[in-house]
């Protein structure tokens, strides 16, 4: 009985949102599957991609001048998904070349718009290429699909939500940025450096295997968060600079069973450039 319980303790709560390269190789061209390539350079996609994959630029799903949510409108997102051939019944599989920094943001925004049938290809292009799997250069032209956006506000946080979450019992704010950004040494074009008071750092790359860029096992992910006081019973708001790295944290948290998750999509790009928002610069 005890060994069986131990096995249960280290399994992913949502294994369906992470698929392996062999599954993608076998199912990429299934009628109900759409693979999305989100590598930062469209030239990389043109040079070779997973069979049948369509390309979506990482910058296409955040509107930088649209506070407080910075989200595309439901109509805009519906049109974008329809163009990619993604409909309400489509199984979406996303990959990039950095372990999910771009792909996870599409996972998050699809969940926000009510489409939970989405997964990341574990290891992304790094693992695919390391396994010497075929790279296709043909650009598919999928038939337009009907995608109905059904916004789920529980997935997104605004700056006001973050202000109200500071030091609030039952809420944990997670900072997915580098220590240099948190320390205010790496501004990245932002006016003010620092961090949101009461936030805890969980750098997004710490969730991945350094070589394969695959997600760490469930027990390791749980340990990372629990050691920082991030517990399944809490509401978690994650942030970074523009919502990409935060989405990796949210993906990992959902993978291991956390279900009260929000992305502060304005992120440090908004927070650090607004003089009316409090910036912490030194840990107590």
VEXFI-766757 format. One record per residue: residue in three letters; x, y, z of N, C-alpha, C in turn. Coordinates in steps of 0.05 Angstrom, whole numbers, plus 5000, padded with zeros to 4 digits. Example, Ala and Ser with C-alpha at 12.3 -4.5 7.8 and 13.67 -1.06 7.14 Angstrom:
! residues 2
ALA526448865156524649105156526449345156
SER525749555142527349795143525850015157
! end
This chain:
! residues 284
UNK501749765000500050005000501750255000
UNK503850265017505550505018506950564992
UNK508150374978509350434952507450544932
UNK504950434932502950534914502250824920
UNK501950884945501351164953503651344945
UNK506151254947508451414940508451474910
UNK507651284894507451334865505351544859
UNK503051524872500951724868501952004876
UNK503552024895504352284906506152444886
UNK507352304867509252444849508252454820
UNK505752404816504652424788503552704784
UNK503552784759502353034751499253024755
UNK498153244764495253254767493853294740
UNK495253424721494153474695496153384673
UNK496553124671498553024651497653074623
UNK495053124619494053174592495053434580
UNK496153614596497053864585500053864578
UNK501253624579504053594572504353344555
UNK505053374530505353134512508253104503
UNK508952854499511752794491512152814461
UNK514652824452515252854424514252614408
UNK514352374419513452144404510452154398
UNK508952264417506052294413505552504390
UNK507052714391506752924370507452814343
UNK509652664341510452544316508252364305
UNK506752224322504752044313502052174307
UNK501552404319498852524318498752814307
UNK501052924298501053204290499153264268
UNK498653074250496853124227494053004231
UNK493352924256490652834261488753064256
UNK486352994247484353204239483553384262
UNK483653284286482753444309485053564325
UNK487553544313489853654327491053884311
UNK491854094325493354314311495854374328
UNK498154334315500654394327501454684320
UNK502254834341502855114337505855164344
UNK507355264325510155334329510255624338
UNK511455674362511555944372514456034377
UNK516355934361519056024363519156324356
UNK521056464369521156754366521656844338
UNK523156694322523856774295522156614275
UNK520656754258519156624237520956484217
UNK523456584215525356454197526056174206
UNK526056124232526555854242524355674234
UNK521855764235519555604226519855544197
UNK520555744181520855704152523055494145
UNK525155494162527355314157526655024163
UNK524754984181523954714188522254704213
UNK520054554212518254544235516954264236
UNK515454224258513953974261511953954238
UNK511553714228509753664206506953774212
UNK505953944194503254054197503054284215
UNK505154364228505054584248504554854234
UNK502955024247502555294238504155484255
UNK504755724245506455904260504756134273
UNK505456194298504256424311506456574326
UNK506656834320508756994333508157024362
UNK510157004379509757034408508557304416
UNK508957504400507957774407505057824398
UNK503757624385501157664373498857654393
UNK499357574418497157524437497257704461
UNK498757924460498658124481498558394469
UNK496758564479496358834468497559024488
UNK499959124482501459274502500359544510
UNK498459654495497259914502494259884509
UNK493559654521490759614527490359534557
UNK490959714575490359644603487359644608
UNK486359514629487959394651488759104646
UNK487658964626488258684622490358624601
UNK490658804581492658774560491958534542
UNK489458444542488658224527487458304500
UNK487658144479486058194455483158164461
UNK481458284445478558254449477757974442
UNK475457874452474557614443474357584413
UNK473457804400473157794371475857764357
UNK477857914367480557894356481757624360
UNK481257504383482457244389481057024373
UNK478457054370476956864353478056864324
UNK478457094314479457114286482257004284
UNK483957044304486656944303486656634304
UNK485056524321484856224323483656104298
UNK481556234287480256134263482256124240
UNK483956324238485956334217487956104219
UNK488556024244490455804248489055534245
UNK486455524241485055274239484355154265
UNK484155314286483555224313480655274319
UNK479155064323476255084329475754994358
UNK473254994365472454924392473254644400
UNK473354464381473954184387476854104382
UNK478554304375481354244367483054194392
UNK484653984390486753934409489254094401
UNK489954294416492154474409494654384424
UNK496854354409499454284420501454504412
UNK502854624431504554854426507454794433
UNK509254904418512054874425513655124418
UNK515955164430517855374422520655254425
UNK522655424426525355334427526755384454
UNK525155464474526255544500524955404524
UNK523555194519522455044541519655134550
UNK518455314534515655384540515255684546
UNK517255854545516956134552514856274534
UNK514756194509512756304491510256134489
UNK510755864488508455684485506555694509
UNK507655724533505955724557504055954558
UNK504856174545503056414545500656354527
UNK501056204506498656124490496955924505
UNK498255744520496755554537494955724557
UNK496155924569494756084589492456234576
UNK492956364553490856534542488656364529
UNK489256124520487155944511485355864534
UNK486555804557484955744581483255994589
UNK484456224587482956474593480456494575
UNK480756434550478556454531476856194530
UNK477156024550475255804554476055544539
UNK478455534528479355294513481555154528
UNK480854954543482754814560484054574547
UNK483254514522484354284508486954364494
UNK488954424510491454524500493754414516
UNK495854344503498254224516500754344505
UNK502954314520505554384510506954124502
UNK508654144481510353924474512753934492
UNK513053724509515153724529517953734517
UNK519453934524522053974513522154144488
UNK519854184476519654354452521454284430
UNK522354484415524054434392526854334400
UNK527754404424530354304433530354004434
UNK528353884445528253584447527653464420
UNK525853584405525253484378527753474361
UNK529353684361531753694345533853494355
UNK534053474382536053294394535453004387
UNK532952944383532152674375532352624345
UNK533152834331533552824301530952754287
UNK528752864297526252814284525952984259
UNK524252914240524153064215523153344218
UNK524253524202523353804201522153864173
UNK519753954173518354004149518454294142
UNK518654364116518854644108516154744095
UNK514454554089511854634077510154794097
UNK509055004087507255174104504355084099
UNK503054964119500354874114498355114112
UNK496155054099494055254097491455134108
UNK491155134134488855004146486255144139
UNK484154984137481555104133480755264157
UNK479355494153478555654175476655494193
UNK476955534219475355394238473655594255
UNK471655484268469955654285470855634314
UNK471855854325472855864353471056064367
UNK469855974389468156154405469656224431
UNK470356474433471756564457469756594480
UNK470456474503468756484527470556574550
UNK470956844553472856944573472356834601
UNK474556754615474356664642476056854659
UNK474857064670476357274684478157174707
UNK477556944718479156834740482056784733
UNK482656774707485356714697487156964696
UNK486057204697487657444693487457624718
UNK489657764724489757964745490558234734
UNK489358444745490158714737491958834759
UNK493059064753494859194773493359244799
UNK490759314797489259354821488959094837
UNK488558874823488358614837490958554852
UNK493258624839495858564852496158744877
UNK495458994874495659174898494059064921
UNK491658964915489958854936490958584947
UNK492758454932493758194940496258214957
UNK497458444958499958474974499458415004
UNK500858225015500658145043497858045050
UNK496357965030493657865036493757565043
UNK492557485065492557205072491057035051
UNK492156805045490956625025491756684997
UNK493456894993494256964966497356974965
UNK498556864945501456874941502056984914
UNK503757184914504757314889507457194882
UNK507657094857510056954848511457124827
UNK513957174830515557334811517357134795
UNK516957124769518356934752520857044739
UNK521657284747523957424734526557334746
UNK528757444734531457384744531957534770
UNK533957444785534657584809535657864803
UNK537057904781538058164774535758364769
UNK533558264757531158444754529958504781
UNK529658304798528458344824530158544841
UNK532758524838534558704852534758984841
UNK533459024818533459284805536059344789
UNK537659134784540159174770539759144740
UNK537758994731537158954703534359074697
UNK534359314687531859464683530359384657
UNK531759284637530559204612528759414600
UNK529559664602528059874590525759984607
UNK525459874631523259954649524360184667
UNK522660374674523460614689524460544717
UNK523060364731523660304758524260004761
UNK526259944777526859664783526059584811
UNK525759334816524959234842522959014839
UNK521158984858519258764858516658854873
UNK514658694870512058734884512458634912
UNK511758804931512058734960510458474965
UNK511558304982510558044991510757824970
UNK511857894946512157684925514557504932
UNK514357264921516557064925517656994897
UNK520356974895521456904869521356604863
UNK520356534839520556264828521356294799
UNK523856304794524856354767523956124748
UNK522856204725521556014708523355784698
UNK525955844693527755634683528455424705
UNK527955494730528455294751526455064750
UNK524355094734522354894732522954684711
UNK525154724696525854564673528454414677
UNK528754184663531254054661533154234644
UNK535554284653537254474640538054394612
UNK538354144607539254054580536854004561
UNK535053834569532853764551530553964549
UNK530454154568528454354570525654234575
UNK525653994587523153874594522453954623
UNK519853934630519054004657519953794677
UNK520753894700521653714722519353534732
UNK519953314744517853144755516153284776
UNK513853174780511853304798512953344826
UNK514353154837515353184864517353414866
UNK519053454845520953674846519553944843
UNK517553954826516054204823514554274849
UNK513354084861511954134887513954234908
UNK516254114909518254204929519054494924
UNK519554564899520354834892518355034903
UNK515754994898513755184907513255174937
UNK513054934948512454914976514655024993
UNK517154994985519355115000519255415001
UNK517855534982517555824981514855914992
UNK513355725004510855795017508555824998
UNK508855714973506655724954505155454955
UNK502655464965501255224972498755194954
UNK497754944950495454894933492955034942
UNK492655084968490255214978490155504972
UNK492355624963492455914959491655994931
UNK490856244928490656374902493456464895
UNK494256414870496956494862496756694839
UNK498056924841498357114820501257114812
UNK501857064786504557054776505057294758
UNK507457394758508157614740511057594732
UNK511657734709514457754700514758034687
UNK515458044662515658304648513358344629
UNK512658134613510358164595508657914595
UNK508657754616506857534618507757264607
UNK510257254596511257004585512256814606
UNK514356914621515556744642513556674664
UNK511756854670509656804690507856574680
UNK507456554654505756334644506956064648
UNK509656054647511055794653510555714682
UNK510755904700510055844728507255744731
UNK505355884718502555804720502055534708
UNK503455474685503255214673504154994692
UNK506555034704507654834722505854804747
UNK504855024757503055004780500454844773
UNK499354904750496954754742497554464737
UNK499954414726500854134721500753964746
UNK501454094769501553944794499153984812
UNK497054104800494454104814493554364827
UNK495054584824494054844834491954944815
UNK489755044825487555124807486555414811
UNK487755564829486955844832489356014822
UNK489456054796491756164783491056404766
UNK492656624769492156864753494856974743
UNK494757074719497057204707496657504708
UNK498457644722498457934720499658014693
UNK497858054674498758084646499958364640
UNK499258554656500558814653503558794660
UNK504058624680506758544688508558774695
UNK511158724697512958944705513159164685
UNK512459104660512459314639510459534647
UNK508259464659506359654670507159754697
UNK507759564715508259634743510659814747
UNK512859754733515259904736515160174722
UNK513260214704513060474690510860654701
UNK509360554721507260714733508160824760
UNK508261084763509261204788507261164811
UNK504761094805502761064826502660784838
UNK504360604829504360334839506860294857
UNK506560164880508760134899510859934889
UNK513360014891515559844884517259794909
UNK517659534914519459464937522259424926
UNK524259514941526959494931528859354949
UNK527959264973529659124991528058935008
UNK528858685010527458495026527858575056
UNK525758545072525958605100527858415115
! end
